[in-house]
Amino acid sequence: MSGPVTRSGAGRARGGASVRVRLPVPVPGSGADAAPAELISFDGLVDGGEHLAVALGERSAPASARGPADPPLVRLHSECLTGDVFGSRRCDCGPQLREAVERLTEAGGYLLYLRQEGRGIGLYAKLDAYVLQDAGLDTYEANEALGYPADGRDYTVAAQMLLALEEPRVRLLSNNPDKAAQLEALGVEVVERVPTGVHLSPANRSYLLAKVRRAHSLDLG
């Protein structure tokens, strides 16, 4: 892997404030064959959140220096404490995160780790939503029953981060068309949407079926 890449650019998503890279910090991976990562923080994100870009694998110069070819593979991953950290099987977030890290390390690109727990409703409200899901509502309906949008995630900060990293064109690792549509509307060109794997289990089948009903591109067989 190449050494840490320092970005000095500023990014402005359409209608958003200027954002700058705050600090890139190299972090060694765990295990003999693990690739190191670079954690990148930002100043000026529109929501004031502490979102991170994680640079993985071989990274070339920013787009402004290398031309329009070879856009990086990018994954927008919304924080999920229960799945990412504790391995909850109610969702597919943990397996998707691990898959993304492996694929980005191989291909080279960025994981944008967005602080959008529970599709934007927060951790405590997500736990409340679990109770409603156990009573029969799906994951989207539970959010709405609590007075929140079914999916309240806004990807303006993701577009700001990519533009600050001088990456206006990306290959997006996602089954969610809304992520691509929002990035395009915010000035980031999605040249390809690359599907993730389908991490189906008996515990999360109803969760994934709800995603399919909301237009995610998933083949559950």
N, C-alpha and C positions, 0 to 999 in steps of 0.2 A: 504494500500500500504506500502511496505517496505520503509525504508529510502533511501537517495541518495546512489547510487552505485559508488564507485570510481574505475576507471579503470587505471591501471598503465602499461598496456601492450603496445607494439609497433607493428604496422602492416606494412607489406611490400607486396603490390600487386605484381604480377609477372611483373618484369621489372620496378617496381616503387621504389621510395625512401621510407625510413622508416618514419612512421607517428606515432605521439604520441597524446594521449588525452591531451589537453591543460587545460581545466577547465570545470568540471561539476557544473552546477548551478541549484538548485531546484527552480521551479516556481509554485506558487499555481494556481490552476485552478479557473475559474470564476463560480459562482453558488454554491448552497449548496451541490449538488451531483457530482460536477466536480472533477475528479481525478487530483492531482498535476502531473506535468511533471518535467523532468530533461533535461535541455538544455546542450548539450555537444559540445564544440569546440575543434579544433585540430591544432597541429603544423605539418608542413611539407607536407601538401596536394600538389599534383603534379602541380595543376594549380594555387595555391596561393589564391584560392577563400575562402570566409567566409561561408562555408557550415556547416550545423548543423545536429547533431543527436538528436532527441527528444525521450527520454526513457519514455514509458508510461506503466501504469499498473504494475502488480506484476512482478518483475524481479528477477530471481535467480542469483546465482553466475555465473561468466563468464565460458565459455565452458571449459577452462583449469582446472577449479576447480571442475566442475560437471560432466565431461565426455561428450560423444558424443550425449546423448539423449536430446530430447526436444529442438531442435533449435528454436530460437525466430521467431515470425512473424515480417516481415520487409516490409516496404513500401518505395520505392524510389519515391519521389514526386518532380518534377521539378517546380521551382518557377513560379507562374502565377499571377502577380499583379492584372490583370484585373479580373480574376476569383476568386482567393483566397481572395482578400481584397474587391473588389468592386462588386462581385457577377455577373459578366458578364455571360450571357447565351449563348454566342457564342461558348463556350467550356463546358466540363464537369469537369474542374479542381477543382472548388470550392466544388461541391458535392462529388467528389472523396476524397478530403482532409478531409472533415468532416466525411465521412464514415470511412476513414482510422483511424482517431483519435479515433472514437468510438470503432472500432474493435480491435485496438491495446491496448486501455485501458482495454478492456475486456479480451483479450488473453495474454497481456504482450508482449512487443516488442519495436521496434524502427521505428520511422519515420525519414528517411533521407531527409532533406529539402535541395535540391540542387539548387544552383543559376544558373539555365539554362533557363532563360526566352526565350519564343518563340522557344523551341527546340534548344536552344543554340545560337540564333542570337541576343539576347538582346531586351530590351523593345522598344526602338525607332524603330528598324527594324521590330519588331512584329507589331507595329502600322501601319507602311508602308505596311506590308503584309495584314493587315485588309482591306486596300483600294483595293488591288488587289483581295482579296476574294470577296469583294462586286461587283467587275467587272466580277466575274465568275470563278476565279481560286479556287482550293481547298487549304487547309492550307499548304500542302506539295509543291504544284506547285507554290504557292506564294513565299515561301522561295527560291525556285530555280530561279524564275524570278528575284529576287533581288540579285542573285549571291551567295547564300548560299546553303549548302546541304539541302536536304529535311528534314532530321533530323540529326543534327550535334552533338547530345549528346554523350558524352564519359563518361562511368561510372567507370573509374579508381578511381576517388576520393571516390565513394561509396564503392568499394572494400577495399580501404585503410582505410576508416572509420570503416568498419566492422571488419577488421583484428586488428586494434588498440583497438577495443572494445572486442577483443578475441572472436569473433563470426565468425568462419570459415564455419559454416553450418547454413543455414537460410531456413525458409518458406517464399516465396516471394509473397506478395499481389500485383498482377499485371495481367493485360490482355495483356501485351506486351512481346512477346517471346524474343525480342532483349535484354531486361534488364537481363533476366535469362542467355542468351547466353554470354553476356559480363561478368557478374559476374563469371560464370563458367570458362571462359577463363582467368580471373584474379585471380583465386585461391580461390574463395568462392563457396562452394558447395550449390546448390539450391536443397534441398531435396524434395520440393513440390512447385508448383506454384498455388497459391490460387486466383481464379478470384474475381474481385471486382464486385459491382453491375453495372447495365447498367442505366446510368442517362440520359435517352433519353427525349428530349423535341422538339417541333416544331422548336425552334431557333437553336438547335445544331445538328439536324438530318444529314445535309450534312457534318458537321465536323466529326461525328461518322462514317458515311459511308466511308469517306476518310481513317479513321483509319482501318476499316475493309479491305479496298483494300490494305492497307500496312501491312496486316497479323496480326493485333490485333485480339484477341479472343473475339469477341462480337457478341451476338445474338440480332439483332435489330428487329426481328420478321417479 
